[in-house]
Amino acid sequence: MSAPSLSKSNLPRWLAPLILLGIAYGVVPFAGGSYLFEAILTPFLILSLAGVGLNLLTGYAGQLSLGSAAFMAVGAFGAFNFNLRIQGLPIPVSIVLAGVSAALLGVAFGLPSLRLKGFYLAISTLAAQFFVQWVLTKFGWFSNNSPSGVIDAPALQVLGIHFDGPVGRYLFALTVVVVLTALVARLVKTRTGHQFIAVRDHELAARVIGVPVFRTKLLAAAISSFIIGVAGALWAFAYLRTVEVAGFNLDRSFQIVFLIIIGGLASIRGAFFGAALIVVFPLLLSRLGAFLLGGVFNSGVLEMSQHIFLGALIIAFLIAEPKGLVALWDRLTARAAALFLSQTRKANTDIVP
């Protein structure tokens, strides 16, 4: 009998995601404490979703954006206002409408991509960041004329089910992230996803073979902005519960860019790998710094250290592993599988006389 192939798994591709979903829904809610949900899992899920949205635009369509936090802000404040102004509007509808609002803004600021490329396109996307921050700060209507500019999220309730507490908000965020991630995973395998990749790899060649470049770029901007807008609504409704415009500053935009670079461009899994590192790394750094330096390692030193280490990580990945953590994970698992199969064959050989 021939040895099992190392390049192809005999297990169905849907098995691993199904196991992860079973653990996420059936085990984690009963095994974790409130700190696990509030400080790690919920922000991890929401940042992963934002990373999926940006990766669709940057990794698959090749359009660099530095204004992701602006679309998160539109999603957060949009969902708040839709829920506030339209009585009886269900929370999921408010979030979807907020995502649509972010998509419309993304299309408006995606128009420069028809003429600009590379560095110039990245700089133009900063206009969205500063414009949205200025509008939300200047006009108090968006924050219901709150003197501090802070908005309070309503209670999460869907079809009479209340998603209260850390576990409830985690399950709500998990469901939204799973649905949108599954849709994006399906999208990138369709004709539209192939058009995104064609425009990214060679715009002129894509135009020659009949890809509608104008429509493809705007569609990528719209879908990406919609997903990031929904992530912003979850950031306000399921995570922080109270947010202000300052929470969606340029640092947040760079954070999302960093996580897709570290996790892996043009990879949906890469967004989750990068988000895991972005969320867990500051916690580990804080514990390690407090252990080694004691009281000297305050919040200011922690923030500076995060920037230094993340910058070093990005440079290291760009040089050593441009495809990010997901490629590193695939290589390690492939080697582990090869070693396991090798040991299995050796053991079978030793048993057979």
GIFENTA-V483214 format. One record per pair of residues at least 4 apart in sequence whose C-alpha atoms are under 6 Angstrom apart, sorted by the first residue. I is the first residue (numbers start at 1). GAP is how many residues later the second one is. If there is no record, write none. Layout:
<<I GAP> <I GAP>>
//
This chain:
<<21 4> <22 4> <23 4> <24 4> <28 4> <32 4> <34 132> <35 4> <36 4> <37 4> <37 5> <37 129> <38 4> <38 128> <40 4> <42 128> <43 4> <44 4> <44 231> <44 232> <46 185> <47 228> <48 223> <48 224> <48 227> <49 128> <50 178> <50 181> <51 4> <51 205> <51 209> <51 220> <52 216> <52 219> <53 171> <53 174> <53 175> <54 4> <54 170> <55 4> <56 4> <57 4> <57 6> <57 163> <57 167> <58 4> <58 5> <58 6> <59 206> <59 207> <60 136> <60 137> <60 206> <61 135> <61 136> <61 139> <62 138> <64 58> <65 57> <65 60> <66 56> <66 59> <66 60> <66 187> <67 58> <67 59> <67 61> <67 62> <67 186> <68 185> <69 179> <69 183> <69 184> <70 59> <70 62> <71 31> <71 158> <72 156> <72 157> <72 160> <73 159> <73 175> <74 4> <74 28> <75 4> <75 23> <75 24> <75 154> <75 155> <75 157> <75 158> <76 156> <76 157> <76 160> <78 20> <79 15> <79 16> <79 19> <81 4> <82 4> <82 12> <83 6> <83 11> <99 127> <99 130> <99 131> <100 126> <102 123> <102 124> <102 127> <103 119> <103 122> <103 123> <106 4> <106 115> <106 116> <106 119> <107 111> <107 114> <107 115> <112 4> <116 4> <116 5> <117 4> <127 4> <128 4> <134 4> <135 4> <140 5> <141 4> <143 6> <143 8> <149 95> <150 93> <150 94> <151 91> <151 92> <152 89> <152 90> <153 84> <153 88> <156 6> <156 7> <157 4> <157 5> <157 6> <163 5> <163 6> <164 4> <169 69> <170 4> <177 4> <187 6> <188 5> <189 4> <198 8> <199 4> <199 7> <206 5> <207 4> <212 4> <215 4> <220 4> <221 4> <225 4> <233 4> <234 4> <235 4> <236 4> <236 5> <236 7> <237 4> <248 4> <254 4> <259 4> <259 15> <259 16> <260 4> <260 5> <260 11> <260 14> <261 4> <262 12> <262 62> <263 7> <263 8> <263 10> <263 11> <263 61> <263 62> <263 63> <264 6> <264 59> <264 60> <264 62> <270 4> <270 56> <276 4> <277 4> <281 4> <282 4> <285 4> <289 4> <289 8> <290 4> <290 7> <293 4> <297 4> <301 4> <306 4> <307 4> <316 4> <317 4> <317 5> <318 4> <323 4> <325 4> <330 4>>
//
